[in-house]
């Protein structure tokens, strides 16, 4: 794996995903993206899993950050 599908994108992760967070961080970086811990106006995407708290969703909506599911993320990098 590893292409430039996420080149220049800042991505935050929240919720329970099917893989460990560290694995997703590695996938993001291998595909040209940058993992960030918190949402700001500079965040391009919020990758959400199960059991997501409303705080990050609301912050993403306020900042205009695109919210994607795990399935959508996998499609982006394949």
NORTAVEN-V558100 format. One line per field, one symbol per residue. phi: phi as a letter, one per 30 degrees, with the letter a starting at -180 (. if undefined). burial: # if it has 24 or more other ideal C-beta (glycine too) atoms within 12 Angstrom, else .. Layout:
phi=???
burial=???
//
This chain:
phi=.jbcdceiccbcbbiccdcdeedddddeddcicbdbdbcbddddbcdccdhdddeddddddddiddcbdeddddddcc
burial=.....#..#######.#......#..##..#.#.##..#...#######..#...#...#....#.##.#..#..##.
//
